[in-house]
Amino acid sequence: MTQDEMIKVMELLFEECKSTRESGQKEYAHGQENAFRNFEALAAELDLNRKKILWIYIKKHLDGILAAINGHISQREPVRGRIKDAIVYLCLLEGMFEEDNASGSGRATTIQPMQSIQPDPDYAKAVPMNARYNEK
């Protein structure tokens, strides 16, 4: 794919993401001013923070993307839809961090570059990353 073709892919995908986000705002936040209403309501119900609720939602889409990477094609939703949803969730997460930083809530953390994040060595031992997708 050429650079120009990739730019076109990204432009189209980002336009679709805007539409997906607008639809989601109407459906899940009920068109209210608070873009995070549904995350905050569930967070209060479960005594979790809204970012953890968002992570639960995005993880489903990331798992579907990983399944597609591993060759699983019989998904209920095309991988493009999962990619769009993941992008929208990541944008919402960024919005949460920005709001927390602006409010001085103390809940916000500075996002660290990937190389500074240390993986949990026990996690990889417990659950191989692709174990659930390679079952026959």
N, C-alpha and C positions, 0 to 999 in steps of 0.2 A: 504494500500500500504506500502510495506517495504521501509526502507531507501535506499537500493540498487536499488529498482525499481524506486524510485523517482529520484535518481541520473541519471538513464538511461533516464527517461522522460526529465529531464533538459538538458542533453547532446544532445539529439536528437533535442529538441526544439531550443537550442542555435545554433546548426548547421543550422537548417532551417531558423533561424533569420538572420544568416550571408548571406545566399543565398537570402533571401527577400531583405536585405539591398543592396546587390550588384545589384540585378535586378532594384531596385528603383533608385539607383545611375545612372544607364544607362538610365532609362526611364525619370526620373524627373530632374536630374541634367545634363543630356545629356553627361554623361561620363566625364565631366570636373573635374578638380582638386578640385574645391570648392564643398564640400559635402552639403553645405547649399544653393546653387545657387537658387533653386526654392523658398525656403522660403524667401530669401533676395529679389528676384525679386518681389514677391507678396507683401512683406512688403513695398517696395518702392512704388509700385503702389497704395497701400491702406493707406500709411502713418502710418503704424503700425510697431512694432518691430518683428523680425523674430521669437522670442519665442512665441509671441501671435498667429502668423500664425500657428506654429507647434501645439499649444494648440488646435486650431480650428480643425486641421486634426486629432489629437489623440482623441479628444472628441467624434467624430463619432464612433470610434472603442470602446471606453469605454461605450458609450450608447448601442452599440450592445452587448457587454459583459454583461451589466446589464440586458438587455432584455433576454438574454439566462439564466442568473441566475434566473430570474423571470418566466422562463418556456416558453418563446417565442422561438419556434424552426423553424419557417418558414422564416429564414433569407436568404438573397441572398448569404451570405458568411458564411461558417461554423465558429463557435466560435473560433476554433483553429487558423484560419487565422486572426481573429481580435486580438487575444492574441499576435500572432507573430508581427503583425503590431504595436501594442501598445508598445511592448518591443523595437522594432526598433526605434520608435519615442522617447521613453524615453532615449535610447542611444544617439540619435541625440541631444536631449535636453541637456544631460550631456556634449556632445561635444561642444555645444554652450556656456555653462557655463565655461568650461575649456578654450575655445578660448578667451572669454571675460576676464577671470582672467589673462591669459597670456599676453593679449594685454594691460591690464591696462586701458580699455576703460571707466571704471566707470559705465558701464551698468550692470556689474556682481554683484550678491548678493550671500552671503553665504547661502547655503541651510540649513535651520533650521530643527532640529528634529521635528517630527510630533507633539509632545506634546506642543511645543512652538508656534504652529500655532493656532491662535484663529479663530474659525468659525464665519461667519457673522450670527448673530441670526435672522436677518430679512429674509435671504435667505430661510431658512427652512420653515418659515411661508408662504412665497410667493409661493413656488413651492415644494410640498412634493416630496421627492426623487424618488419615484416609481409611481407618479401620471400618467405619460403618458403611462406606461406599464400595468396599471390595468384597463384601459378603456375597456368597453365591447361594 
